[in-house]
């Protein structure tokens, strides 16, 4: 069923086949359709995420699985971090190097067959040097084989809410079954930062030397953007140049993910530009503070005709500055609500929709108790129903809190 809005501030209740269900459009800062994004990028795939809320501020082909190259090493690292946090592994644990790891091509840590390497050094080999060989060492020592570890990666991806990822190896080496989406990379980056703060600092280390070979961290944002502290780059002929970057500015953290760029220089320029956009072009707007009255819900058979509804959480959005006036909030509830109504009883929810189509629901709760009406009141209600008078109080107008 649909609800129409005559003008901002009007509360219109529209009944469908079930007369007890009402949808109330509470307020509209601007009732516009999905707007075109004011952000553009040369990257074929892109995503900007707010770390604190997980809100996606900008996306381009964000749900399309694509070759992630070495950015998928974040999954290998996350599995290690999880085992370190649980105590299953220790940074001092020695991992043995196989012939397969030693022979691995591409970016290398330069491990040597038959040696043992502490896990702490292998992690630096993966994170800083992007060593494909170090990934194999980790995979084989944790799961017995790289294939088994890849299966573990896919299982963990599903467990962590990454629905558009599948893994064929531990390093991101090209394979038709090795894919990730930008949204999944965002989920993964946010998880690493949030769940493993004791180990996340490894991503900001600028260089690492192994076998007398010093290699610099490949993340261009560490030098190009003040406040950047992670995470990982990637490149293959199939994927193009990509980066998962995170930075903090004035206490706010944002995550930028790009893939499909044409060169290392373009990746550096675009990563910095998009990170500047992430911080400078998006603003947080508070619609309601926790405890604010958001709306009134009609009550049937109560001593009061309506009950105020409050939100327990601050209702806010982060939007592009050009779209701050294109935010819609819709109050949805099943009513009129039958008395008695208990204080703090959940009654419906508030859906906040941005111009991009991004939606978030906030539960609403009764702000006070409403008792049942007495015998005389019930007789009056029955008479109203009999003679077709309104069951509710004057709810044609809703006070707009914002």
C-alpha positions in Angstrom: 0.0 0.0 0.0 1.1 3.6 -0.6 1.0 6.8 1.4 0.8 10.1 -0.3 2.0 13.4 1.0 0.0 16.6 0.4 2.6 18.8 2.0 5.4 18.5 4.6 4.0 18.1 8.1 0.8 16.4 7.1 0.2 13.0 8.6 -1.8 10.9 6.1 -3.0 7.4 7.0 -3.8 5.1 4.2 -5.6 1.8 4.8 -5.1 -1.2 2.5 -6.9 -4.5 2.5 -6.3 -4.8 6.2 -7.9 -1.9 7.8 -5.7 -2.1 10.9 -2.5 -1.3 9.1 -1.6 2.3 8.6 1.5 3.9 7.0 2.2 7.5 8.1 4.5 9.7 6.3 6.0 11.8 9.1 8.0 14.4 7.4 9.9 15.0 4.2 12.9 17.3 4.0 12.5 16.9 0.2 10.4 14.2 -1.5 12.8 13.6 -4.4 13.5 10.3 -6.2 16.8 8.6 -6.2 19.3 11.3 -7.2 22.3 10.9 -9.4 25.5 10.8 -7.3 27.5 14.0 -7.2 30.7 11.9 -6.9 32.5 10.6 -9.9 35.6 8.4 -10.2 37.8 6.9 -13.0 37.8 3.6 -11.1 35.5 0.9 -12.5 34.6 -0.2 -9.0 34.4 2.0 -6.0 33.0 2.5 -2.5 33.2 5.0 0.3 32.2 3.8 3.7 31.8 5.6 7.1 33.7 3.4 9.6 31.6 4.3 12.7 28.2 3.5 11.2 29.1 1.2 8.3 27.0 3.5 6.1 27.9 3.4 2.4 28.3 7.0 1.3 29.2 6.3 -2.3 29.2 3.2 -4.5 29.9 2.3 -8.1 29.5 -1.4 -9.1 29.9 -2.1 -5.4 28.2 -5.5 -5.4 29.7 -6.9 -8.6 32.3 -9.7 -7.8 35.6 -8.9 -9.6 39.2 -9.9 -9.4 40.6 -8.4 -6.2 44.2 -9.2 -6.7 46.3 -8.7 -3.5 43.4 -6.8 -1.8 42.1 -10.3 -1.0 45.2 -10.8 1.2 43.1 -8.9 3.8 41.0 -12.0 4.2 44.2 -14.1 4.9 45.3 -11.5 7.4 41.8 -11.4 9.1 41.8 -15.1 9.6 45.2 -14.9 11.3 44.1 -12.0 13.4 41.0 -13.9 14.6 43.2 -16.9 15.6 45.7 -14.6 17.4 42.8 -12.9 19.3 41.4 -16.2 20.4 44.8 -17.5 21.6 44.9 -20.3 19.0 48.0 -18.7 17.5 50.8 -16.6 18.8 53.0 -14.0 17.0 56.0 -16.1 18.0 54.7 -19.3 16.4 57.2 -20.7 13.8 55.7 -21.5 10.5 57.6 -23.9 8.1 58.3 -23.0 4.5 57.4 -25.5 1.8 58.7 -25.9 -1.7 55.5 -24.5 -3.1 55.8 -21.3 -1.1 59.5 -20.9 -2.0 58.7 -21.3 -5.7 55.7 -18.9 -5.7 56.0 -16.0 -8.2 54.7 -12.4 -8.2 55.3 -10.1 -5.3 57.5 -11.9 -2.7 58.7 -11.8 0.8 61.6 -14.0 -0.3 61.0 -17.0 2.0 63.5 -19.9 1.8 62.4 -23.6 1.6 63.0 -25.6 4.7 63.2 -22.6 7.1 60.9 -21.6 9.8 59.6 -18.0 10.1 57.8 -16.4 13.1 54.2 -15.5 12.3 54.8 -11.9 13.2 57.3 -11.6 10.3 55.1 -13.5 7.9 52.3 -11.0 8.7 54.6 -8.1 7.8 55.6 -10.0 4.7 51.9 -10.1 3.7 50.8 -6.7 4.8 53.9 -4.6 3.9 55.6 -6.6 1.1 52.4 -8.2 -0.3 54.3 -11.5 -0.4 52.4 -14.2 -2.2 54.9 -16.7 -0.8 54.2 -15.6 2.7 50.5 -16.1 2.2 51.1 -19.7 1.1 53.3 -20.3 4.2 50.4 -19.0 6.4 47.8 -21.0 4.6 49.6 -24.3 4.7 50.5 -24.1 8.3 47.0 -23.2 9.4 44.9 -25.4 7.2 47.3 -28.0 5.9 47.1 -26.8 2.2 46.4 -23.7 0.3 43.2 -25.2 -1.1 41.9 -26.0 2.3 42.7 -22.5 3.5 40.8 -21.0 0.5 37.8 -23.0 1.5 38.2 -21.6 5.1 38.4 -18.1 3.6 35.1 -18.6 1.8 33.3 -20.0 4.9 34.6 -17.1 7.0 33.4 -14.6 4.4 29.9 -15.9 4.6 30.1 -15.9 8.4 31.2 -12.3 8.3 28.4 -11.2 6.0 30.4 -11.1 2.8 28.0 -12.5 0.2 29.8 -11.7 -3.0 33.2 -13.2 -2.3 34.8 -16.6 -3.2 38.4 -17.6 -2.8 40.6 -20.0 -4.7 43.9 -19.2 -3.0 45.4 -17.2 -0.1 47.2 -14.5 -2.1 44.9 -13.1 -4.8 46.8 -14.9 -7.6 44.5 -14.7 -10.7 41.9 -17.5 -10.8 38.4 -17.5 -12.3 36.9 -18.5 -9.0 38.7 -15.9 -6.9 36.4 -12.9 -6.7 35.4 -10.1 -4.2 33.0 -7.1 -4.4 33.9 -3.7 -3.2 31.1 -3.9 -0.5 32.6 -7.1 0.8 36.0 -5.5 0.9 34.5 -2.6 2.9 32.9 -5.0 5.4 36.2 -6.8 5.8 38.2 -3.6 6.2 35.8 -2.4 8.9 36.0 -5.7 10.7 39.8 -5.7 10.7 39.9 -2.2 12.2 37.1 -2.7 14.7 37.8 -6.3 15.9 41.6 -6.4 15.9 43.0 -3.0 17.1 46.0 -4.7 18.7 47.2 -5.9 15.3 45.9 -3.2 13.0 49.0 -1.0 13.5 50.9 -3.4 11.2 49.2 -1.8 8.3 50.8 1.6 9.0 54.4 0.3 9.1 56.2 1.9 6.2 58.8 -0.8 5.4 60.0 -4.2 6.2 63.3 -6.0 5.6 63.6 -9.8 5.1 66.6 -11.7 3.8 68.4 -8.3 3.6 65.8 -7.1 1.1 64.1 -3.9 2.2 60.6 -3.3 0.7 58.4 -0.3 1.3 54.7 -0.5 2.1 52.8 -0.3 -1.2 49.8 1.7 0.1 50.2 5.1 -1.6 47.9 6.8 0.9 50.3 6.4 3.7 52.4 9.1 2.1 49.8 10.9 0.1 47.1 11.5 2.7 47.6 12.8 6.2 45.8 10.4 8.7 45.9 7.4 6.5 46.9 4.2 8.4 45.9 1.2 6.2 45.1 -1.1 4.4 46.1 -2.8 1.1 46.7 -2.4 -2.6 46.3 -4.9 -5.4 47.2 -5.2 -9.1 47.0 -7.8 -11.8 46.4 -7.5 -15.5 42.8 -8.6 -15.0 41.9 -6.4 -12.0 43.8 -3.3 -12.9 45.1 -1.2 -10.0 43.2 -1.1 -6.7 43.4 0.0 -3.1 41.6 -0.4 0.1 42.4 2.7 2.2 41.5 3.9 5.6 42.2 7.2 7.3 41.2 9.3 10.4 40.6 13.0 10.4 39.3 15.0 13.5 38.2 11.7 15.1 36.2 10.6 12.0 37.3 7.5 10.1 36.5 6.8 6.5 37.2 3.8 4.2 37.8 4.2 0.5 38.0 1.2 -1.9 38.8 1.5 -5.6 39.6 -1.1 -8.3 40.1 -1.1 -12.1 42.4 1.9 -12.4 44.9 2.0 -15.3 48.2 2.7 -13.6 50.0 3.0 -10.3 50.1 6.8 -10.7 46.4 7.0 -11.4 45.7 4.8 -8.3 47.7 7.2 -6.1 45.9 10.3 -7.5 42.5 8.8 -7.4 42.9 7.3 -3.9 43.9 10.7 -2.5 41.2 12.5 -4.3 38.5 10.1 -3.2 39.7 10.2 0.4 39.5 14.0 0.3 35.9 13.7 -1.0 35.1 11.2 1.8 36.0 13.7 4.4 35.2 17.1 2.8 32.1 16.4 0.8 30.0 14.4 3.3 28.4 15.7 6.4 26.4 14.2 9.3 22.9 15.5 10.0 21.0 14.7 13.2 17.3 14.4 12.7 16.3 13.3 16.3 18.3 13.0 19.5 17.9 9.8 21.6 14.7 10.3 23.7 13.0 12.7 21.3 9.3 12.4 20.5 9.2 11.4 16.8 5.5 11.0 16.3 2.1 10.2 17.9 0.4 6.8 17.3 -3.4 6.6 17.5 -4.8 4.5 20.4 -8.1 2.6 20.3 -10.0 2.1 23.5 -7.6 4.2 25.6 -8.0 7.1 28.1 -5.9 9.1 25.6 -6.5 9.2 21.9 -2.8 8.9 21.1 0.5 7.9 22.5 3.8 9.7 21.9 6.6 7.6 20.3 10.2 8.1 21.1 13.5 6.8 19.7 16.1 5.3 22.0 18.9 6.0 19.5 20.1 9.2 17.9 18.6 9.3 14.4 21.3 10.7 12.0 22.5 10.4 8.5 25.7 11.1 6.7 25.1 12.4 3.2 26.8 14.4 0.5 26.4 18.1 1.2 24.4 18.5 -2.0 21.9 15.9 -0.8 21.3 16.9 2.8 17.9 18.3 1.8 16.9 15.1 0.1 16.3 13.0 3.2 12.9 11.3 3.8 11.7 9.8 7.0 8.6 7.5 7.1 6.8 6.4 10.3 5.3 3.0 10.0 3.1 1.3 12.5 0.2 -1.1 12.9 -2.7 0.7 14.4 -4.7 2.2 15.9 -2.9 0.6 18.8 -5.2 -1.2 21.2 -5.2 0.0 24.8 -3.7 -0.7 27.3 -0.3 0.6 26.0 2.7 0.0 28.2 5.5 2.6 28.5 8.5 1.5 26.4 6.3 -0.8 24.4 7.7 -1.0 20.8 5.2 0.5 18.3 6.4 0.6 14.8 9.6 2.1 13.4 11.1 5.1 11.6 12.6 4.5 8.1 15.1 7.1 7.0 15.8 7.1 3.3 18.6 9.1 1.6 18.5 10.4 -1.9 20.9 7.5 -2.9 18.2 5.0 -1.8 20.2 4.0 1.3 17.7 3.1 4.1 17.9 2.6 7.8 15.2 1.6 10.3 14.9 2.9 13.9 12.5 1.2 16.3 10.0 3.5 18.1 8.7 3.1 21.6 5.7 4.3 23.6 6.7 7.4 25.6 4.1 6.8 28.3 1.4 4.4 29.5 -2.1 4.7 28.1 -4.8 2.9 30.2 -8.0 1.4 28.9 -11.0 3.6 29.0 -13.8 2.9 31.5 -17.3 1.6 30.8 -18.7 4.9 29.6 -15.8 5.4 27.3 -16.2 2.0 25.8 -19.9 2.8 25.2 -18.9 6.1 23.5 -16.4 4.2 21.2 -19.1 1.7 20.3 -21.4 4.5 19.4 -18.8 6.1 17.3 -18.2 2.9 15.4 -22.0 2.4 15.0 -22.6 5.8 13.5 -19.4 6.0 11.5 -17.6 8.7 13.5 -13.8 8.6 13.6 -12.2 6.1 16.0 -9.2 8.3 16.6 -8.5 11.7 18.0 -7.5 14.5 15.7 -4.5 13.0 13.9 -5.0 14.7 10.6 -2.1 16.9 11.5 1.2 15.6 12.9 3.6 17.9 14.7 7.0 17.9 12.8 9.8 17.7 15.3 12.4 18.8 12.7 
